C-alpha cells in the first residue's frame, strides 16, 4: 500500500471501532530504542507531547514524550515521563507496578458518541482532550493532532483505556516509518491478563459497545480491526509458563508479519526467549520494554491465542 492508502486505512467507518494503538510505559527511551532497533523495528524520532486541558485552554507541556513503531495497521507507542506533571506522575506510578503496556487506544471517528456511551454506562468519562505533538515530515515539519476520550484513572483497572480520533493520519503513517526489517505489518490484538476473565470481558463489552466471544483461552472482543483477548493468570502460567508481574496485567500484543522466518531471526538475535506454538511465535520482550508479543503470519489471522 502507498502512504495515502495506509493513512486512510487507519480511520474507522462511522459506528466502528478499531484497535488504534497500544503504549508501553518505559523508564528510559534510550534503552527502549536500542532494544526495538535490535528487534528490527524502524522508529519515529523522539517527540515531546503537549495538550490542552480544556478545548479552549492554552497548550501546555504534558511532561511525557514518545517514540513509535508505525505499522500498516495500528502502531506501538513507547511512552516515557520527561518532567514533573500529573500525566508524568501517572506514568511513573504505572512503571513502578511493571514496565510494559499500560495503555490501549480504540480508534474512533465519533468520539462524541463514545463519550455519550460511556456516560450511559456510568463510566463517568472525562471531557474530551485535544492532544498534539510536533512531527517531522519529508518536506519539513507538521503537527500531529488527536482527540482523546478517557475515564478517570482507576476506572479501568487494567490501565489507561481510551478512545482516540486521528485528525492527521497522513503525518503519523509516513512510508519511511511503516517499513520494518523484521517484516511486522499490523497490530492485530492486545492481551489482558486479569483475575476475573468474565467480569473483564463484560466490562469491556459495555465500554466498547461490542460483543464478546468465549474462546479456549478466555474471551475475545473483536473490533473492525484488532481484538482484545482476556485471559486468566492461570492460563498465562500453565500455557505460557510466565508469571504475571501484577494483576491486572496488559500482557502484550498480537502482531502480523509477512515473513515469520525473518522475524524469528531478529527475535533470536535480540536475545528474547521465544517459543513456536501452532504456527505462531510467542516471544518474551526485553525487560526495558516489558511484556510479550505473539507473532503470526499476515495471511493467517489469529482467532484463538496459542
Buried (B, 14 or more C-beta within 10 A) or exposed (E): BEBEEBBEBBBBEEEBBBBBBBBBBBBEBEBBBBBBEBBBBBBBEBBBBBBBBEEEEEEEBBBBBBBBBBBBBBBBBBBBBBEEBEBBEBBEEBBEBBBBBBBBBBBBBBBEBBBEBBEEBEBEBBEBBBBBBBBBEEEEEBEBBBBBBBBEEEBBEBBBBBBBBBBBBBBBBBBEBBEBBBBBBBBBBBBBBBEEBBEBBBBBBBBBBBEBEEBEBBBBBBBEBBBBBBBBBEBBEEBBEBEBBEBBBBBBBBBBBBEBEBBBBBBEEBEBEBEEEEEBBBBBBBEBBBBBBBBBBBEEEBEEBB
